[in-house]
């Protein structure tokens, strides 16, 4: 999947809320194409806390049932573990939900990169009729009608004004904190030889030597380029998504998708943009054949899978928020048709 030489942090609108110390600690193993994830440091805790409440609040959906956490469940690796998500009125989504964990380090958001940052991404599902089914204006009206929310917006932004701009900025500030440091592989990168087994080290060696690292490199091992799904042979799928071409309009970008992060990949099944691989074993086999022209032996596949499981980091420790009560106590969730 690809090589990009520079890292672009695309959260400028909420930089005042969160700064991440990526690269703050030098790796003890110089020359490795992968760097450890560092913990975050919040500079505006009020905005982060507000964003957390909004992330879990189903009142941002038309039905009053769906929240950001519905499809990006923080107890399930930041995704929903189904091939394509279910949205408003039981609409079956067109594409696999990518993990929100470490998503702030992606060069762009969504599989086709149509959102430049977390803030822009956060607004997409709210107004998508097949996802949360609401409108930005109505979502802002609902949130702005709640006195406790207005007080929290004032603490976070200096004003109790509530619009989709503040809502998405707060959600993005919270999502940016969802990093997963201190995986066993990170500990090994820092010099802890006992952090990996011999099989896991063999898997990492093969991962590099066979070319996987050409696309899955950097801090989150992905998220830095768009690559064609099916380089050596076509990827056969019933999924109709065309990838980056839907954004650029260029035929050369057909079936080019953002390279997914491999961090916490053990938790984020099923795999690929269509959720077409149910297991890591299957995903490694398909990637080897389609992208690298290589058929791994059972042992080679098992070694790579063992390595990939070392990429599971410390999951965000989130205390579920107590959501502010609605101003209209009679408002109830609207049943799906």
Secondary structure, 3 states (H helix, E strand, C coil): CCCCCCCCCCCHHHCCCEEECCCCCCCCCCCCCCCCCCCEEECCHHHHHHHHHHHHCHHHCCCCCCCHHHHCECCCCCECCCCCCECHHHCECCCCCCCCCCHHHCCCECCCCCECCHHHHHHHHHHCCCCCCCCHHHHHHHHHCCHHHHHHHHHHHCCCCCCHHHHHHHHHHHHCCCCCCCCHHHHHHCCCHHHCCHHHHHHHHHHHHCCHHHCCCCCCCCCCCEEECCCCCCCCCCCCCCECHHHHCCHHHCCEEECCCCCCCCCCCCECCCCCECCHHHHHHHHHHHHHCCCCCHHHHHHHHHHHHHHCCCCCCCCCCCCCCCCCCCCCCCCCC
